[in-house]
Amino acid sequence: MTYLSDGKYASPPDELTALVLEAHRQGVSYGQLVANTSQRELDEIIRAYCGEKARRKKRR
């Protein structure tokens, strides 16, 4: 699980969704993205996705 902030962690479904969307955006498979990206970069992708998701939820 990826630490977000203030004691919160990303849920496994959110982590998977973030990485699948990023792989699609880059035009590579999920497996290629995970294999060729450092854990730190994967965590940054997940944090960015969850941050945007929280901002969208807040606007409602």
C-alpha positions as CSV (number, residue, x, y, z in Angstrom):
1,M,0.0,0.0,0.0
2,T,1.2,3.4,-0.9
3,Y,1.3,6.1,1.8
4,L,-0.5,9.3,0.7
5,S,-0.5,11.8,3.6
6,D,-1.8,12.4,7.1
7,G,-1.7,8.7,7.9
8,K,-3.8,7.7,4.8
9,Y,-2.9,5.0,2.4
10,A,-4.1,4.3,-1.2
11,S,-6.4,1.3,-1.5
12,P,-5.2,-1.6,-3.7
13,P,-7.9,-1.0,-6.3
14,D,-6.9,2.7,-6.5
15,E,-3.2,1.7,-6.9
16,L,-4.1,-0.7,-9.7
17,T,-6.3,1.8,-11.5
18,A,-3.7,4.5,-11.3
19,L,-1.0,2.2,-12.8
20,V,-3.4,0.8,-15.5
21,L,-4.4,4.3,-16.6
22,E,-0.7,5.5,-16.6
23,A,0.3,2.5,-18.7
24,H,-2.5,3.2,-21.2
25,R,-1.5,6.9,-21.3
26,Q,2.1,5.9,-22.1
27,G,1.0,3.3,-24.7
28,V,2.6,0.3,-22.8
29,S,1.2,-2.7,-21.0
30,Y,0.7,-2.7,-17.3
31,G,3.5,-5.3,-17.0
32,Q,5.9,-3.2,-19.0
33,L,5.2,-0.2,-16.8
34,V,5.7,-2.1,-13.6
35,A,8.8,-3.9,-14.8
36,N,10.5,-0.8,-16.2
37,T,9.6,1.8,-13.5
38,S,11.2,2.2,-10.1
39,Q,9.0,1.8,-7.0
40,R,9.5,5.5,-6.2
41,E,8.1,6.5,-9.6
42,L,5.2,4.1,-9.2
43,D,4.4,5.6,-5.8
44,E,4.5,9.1,-7.4
45,I,2.0,8.0,-10.1
46,I,-0.3,6.5,-7.5
47,R,-0.1,9.7,-5.3
48,A,-0.9,11.9,-8.3
49,Y,-3.9,9.8,-9.2
50,C,-5.3,9.7,-5.7
51,G,-4.7,13.4,-5.2
52,E,-6.7,14.2,-8.4
53,K,-9.4,11.8,-7.3
54,A,-9.7,13.5,-4.0
55,R,-9.9,17.0,-5.7
56,R,-12.7,15.7,-8.0
57,K,-14.6,14.3,-5.0
58,K,-14.2,17.6,-3.1
59,R,-15.7,19.6,-5.9
60,R,-19.0,17.7,-5.8
